[in-house]
């Protein structure tokens, strides 16, 4: 049967929110889609798609219960949902790019194919205010490789008195970041800056630097599911071991950190290469209650001591 047949059949034969959610789940499973951009299974992906298509709040089921699933839909609503499902199946495009919406730290953000879709464990760190490492509220923060600005904006919400510099080499990514900065009303505290890592930040000092840089190694890049190839390669690939940019960051960060400052970096699966690239460097690998791994913390003094011994 053709995709057009499935589309027309769903529009004519299905009637409720539950009908469309179940149908979308079946289509996603049949197409063997990959989930990893906000959901990890077909049912949650279908629920997210249907809720966004109908402009319903994400926590609606928790607020009013499953009775809402019996709500009948108009034909135009069914058509809209069916078309989005078909696009997800045919293009393998991640759902947040289709709806131009992603959630991070409990907040909505605009996303498109100029930036990565936020999915970092940094959300948990931000919500916990980087305890126990960061004891005093930082007044100056750097989000290196900011992409769409989600981490920078979440940091500004967590620390209302802080200035946050949102740095990226990509002007396209910074255009998306600026959309989100304006949408969240933070243009007075979050500043998008185009820079190749620290190159344009001469003289700046920060209490806290966080970075979710490109860190996918060559082997993992070759094995990525189709969905990930919609994301900008510039924001993913980082050489043979995934640590090319991290190497520069670790060496240069002490110059830009205030005394007592901390650097937090996400390296994902490239964690396995860290000891080989930086033998003897004592970083602290973090554990997460909500899942995720591959983020380390390291203080300014540790970096100064380590790299001075290498000179």
C-alpha positions in Angstrom: 0.0 0.0 0.0 1.2 3.5 -0.8 1.8 6.3 1.7 -1.0 8.2 -0.1 -3.4 5.4 0.6 -2.5 5.3 4.3 -2.9 9.1 4.5 -6.4 9.1 2.9 -7.5 6.1 4.9 -6.4 7.7 8.2 -8.2 11.0 7.4 -11.5 9.3 6.5 -11.6 6.4 9.1 -10.0 7.9 12.2 -11.7 10.4 14.5 -10.2 10.9 17.9 -6.9 12.2 19.3 -6.2 8.6 20.4 -7.0 7.2 17.0 -4.4 9.5 15.4 -1.8 8.9 18.0 -2.1 5.2 17.7 -2.0 5.4 13.9 1.1 7.6 13.9 2.8 5.1 16.3 2.1 2.3 13.9 3.4 4.2 10.9 6.6 5.1 12.8 7.2 1.5 13.9 6.5 0.2 10.4 9.0 2.7 8.9 11.6 1.7 11.6 12.4 5.3 12.4 15.1 6.3 14.8 14.2 8.3 17.9 16.7 10.4 19.7 15.7 14.0 19.4 13.5 14.5 22.4 11.8 11.0 22.5 13.1 7.5 22.5 10.1 5.5 21.3 7.3 5.7 18.6 4.4 6.3 21.1 6.1 9.3 22.7 7.1 10.7 19.3 3.5 10.3 18.0 2.1 11.9 21.1 4.5 14.9 20.7 3.6 15.3 17.1 -0.1 15.2 17.7 0.0 17.6 20.6 2.2 20.1 18.6 0.0 19.8 15.5 -3.1 20.7 17.6 -1.3 23.4 19.6 -2.0 21.6 22.9 0.3 21.9 25.8 2.8 19.0 26.3 1.7 18.2 29.9 -2.0 18.1 28.9 -2.4 14.3 29.6 -1.0 14.8 33.1 -3.2 17.8 33.7 -6.6 16.5 32.6 -6.1 12.7 32.4 -6.4 10.3 29.5 -10.0 11.3 28.9 -8.7 13.9 26.5 -7.6 11.1 24.2 -11.3 10.5 23.3 -11.6 14.1 21.9 -12.9 14.1 18.4 -10.9 15.9 15.7 -12.1 17.9 12.8 -11.2 16.8 9.3 -8.7 19.6 8.9 -7.0 18.6 12.1 -6.7 15.0 11.0 -5.3 16.2 7.7 -2.7 18.3 9.4 -1.6 15.4 11.7 -1.5 12.9 8.8 0.6 15.2 6.7 3.1 15.7 9.5 3.3 11.9 10.1 3.9 11.3 6.4 6.7 13.9 6.3 8.4 12.3 9.3 8.3 8.9 7.6 9.3 10.0 4.1 12.1 12.4 5.0 13.4 10.8 8.2 13.7 14.4 9.4 13.7 14.7 13.2 10.3 15.9 14.5 11.6 19.2 16.1 12.8 20.3 12.6 9.3 19.6 11.2 7.5 21.5 13.9 10.4 24.0 14.6 10.0 23.4 18.3 12.3 21.7 20.8 12.2 21.6 24.6 15.2 22.1 26.9 15.2 22.7 30.7 11.4 22.8 30.6 11.3 25.6 28.0 10.4 25.7 24.3 12.9 26.8 21.7 12.8 27.5 18.0 15.0 25.1 16.0 15.7 24.5 12.3 18.4 22.7 10.3 20.9 25.4 11.1 21.4 24.1 14.6 21.5 20.9 16.6 18.4 19.8 18.4 19.0 20.2 22.1 19.2 16.9 24.0 22.1 17.4 26.4 22.4 16.2 30.0 23.5 19.8 30.7 19.8 20.4 31.5 20.2 18.5 34.8 23.4 20.3 35.7 21.8 23.7 35.1 18.7 22.8 37.1 20.9 21.7 40.0 23.1 24.9 39.6 26.2 22.8 39.0 26.3 21.6 42.6 28.6 20.9 44.4 31.2 22.5 42.1 29.9 26.0 41.7 29.2 27.4 45.2 28.6 31.1 44.5 26.3 32.3 41.8 28.5 33.2 38.7 28.2 36.7 37.4 29.9 36.0 34.0 29.2 32.8 32.0 30.4 31.6 28.7 28.4 29.1 26.6 30.9 27.9 24.0 29.5 26.4 20.8 26.1 27.7 21.7 24.2 26.6 18.5 20.6 27.7 19.0 21.3 29.3 22.3 19.3 26.8 24.5 22.0 26.2 27.1 22.9 29.9 27.3 19.3 30.9 27.8 18.7 28.2 30.4 21.8 29.4 32.2 20.4 33.0 32.2 17.2 31.7 33.7 19.1 29.8 36.4 21.3 32.7 37.3 19.2 35.9 37.0 22.1 38.3 37.8 24.6 36.8 35.3 25.7 37.9 31.9 26.0 35.1 29.4 28.1 35.2 26.3 26.7 32.7 23.7 29.6 31.9 21.3 29.6 30.0 18.0 31.6 30.0 14.8 28.5 29.6 12.7 26.6 32.8 11.8 23.7 30.7 10.8 23.5 29.1 14.2 23.8 32.6 15.9 20.8 33.8 13.8 18.7 31.0 15.4 20.2 31.8 18.8 19.2 35.4 18.5 15.6 34.3 17.6 15.5 32.4 20.9 17.2 35.2 22.9 14.6 37.6 21.7 11.7 35.2 22.3 12.8 34.7 25.9 13.3 38.4 26.5 17.0 38.1 27.4 18.7 40.4 24.9 19.9 42.5 27.8 21.8 39.6 29.4 22.6 37.0 26.7 24.9 38.1 23.9 25.5 36.1 20.7 29.1 36.3 19.6 30.6 34.9 16.5 34.0 33.5 17.3 36.2 30.5 16.5 36.4 29.2 20.1 38.2 31.9 22.1 39.6 33.9 19.2 37.3 36.9 19.5 37.1 36.9 23.3 40.5 38.5 24.1 40.4 40.1 27.6 37.2 38.4 28.7 37.0 36.5 32.0 34.3 34.1 33.2 33.3 32.4 36.5 31.8 29.5 34.6 32.4 28.1 31.1 30.2 25.4 29.7 30.5 23.8 26.3 28.6 21.2 24.2 31.0 21.3 21.3 31.2 19.0 18.2 32.5 15.8 19.6 31.5 12.9 17.2 34.5 10.9 16.2 35.0 9.6 12.6 33.7 6.1 13.4 30.5 7.3 14.9 29.9 9.8 12.1 30.0 7.0 9.6 27.3 5.1 11.6 24.8 7.9 12.4 21.2 7.1 11.6 19.5 9.0 8.8 17.8 11.4 11.2 21.2 12.9 12.3 22.2 13.7 8.8 19.7 16.5 8.8 21.7 18.2 11.5 24.7 20.5 10.5 27.9 18.4 10.3 29.9 21.4 11.5 28.1 20.9 14.9 28.8 17.2 15.1 32.1 16.1 13.6 35.4 16.7 15.5 38.1 14.6 13.9 39.3 11.1 14.3 38.8 11.0 18.1 36.2 13.7 18.5 38.4 15.8 20.7 40.0 18.3 18.3 38.1 21.3 19.7 38.2 20.0 23.3 42.0 20.0 23.1 42.0 23.7 22.2 39.4 24.5 24.8 41.3 22.8 27.7 44.6 24.5 26.8 43.1 28.0 26.4 40.3 28.0 29.1 42.5 29.0 32.0 43.2 32.3 30.3 39.5 33.1 30.3 38.5 31.7 33.7 38.5 33.7 36.9 40.3 32.2 39.8 38.2 29.4 41.2 36.3 29.1 37.9 35.1 25.8 36.5 34.9 24.4 33.0 32.2 21.8 32.0 32.5 20.0 28.7 30.3 17.4 27.0 32.2 14.9 24.9 29.6 12.1 24.6 31.0 8.8 23.3 34.4 10.4 22.8 34.9 10.0 26.6 36.7 6.8 25.7 39.5 8.8 24.0 40.1 11.3 26.8 42.8 9.3 28.7 44.8 8.7 25.5 44.6 12.4 24.4 45.1 13.8 28.0 47.0 11.2 30.1 47.0 12.1 33.7 44.5 15.0 33.5 42.2 14.7 36.5 38.8 15.6 35.3 35.6 14.7 37.2 33.1 12.6 35.2 29.5 13.4 36.2 26.6 11.0 36.8 23.0 12.0 35.9 19.8 10.9 37.5 17.8 11.6 34.4 20.1 9.7 32.0 23.1 10.7 29.9 26.8 10.7 30.3 30.0 12.1 28.8 30.2 15.4 30.6 33.3 16.3 32.8 34.1 19.1 35.1 37.6 20.5 35.6 38.8 23.5 37.6 41.1 26.3 36.4 43.9 25.3 38.8 43.9 21.7 37.6 44.2 22.9 34.0 47.0 25.3 34.8 49.0 22.7 36.7 48.5 20.0 34.0 49.5 22.0 30.9 52.3 23.8 32.7 53.8 20.4 33.3 53.6 19.7 29.6 55.5 22.8 28.5 
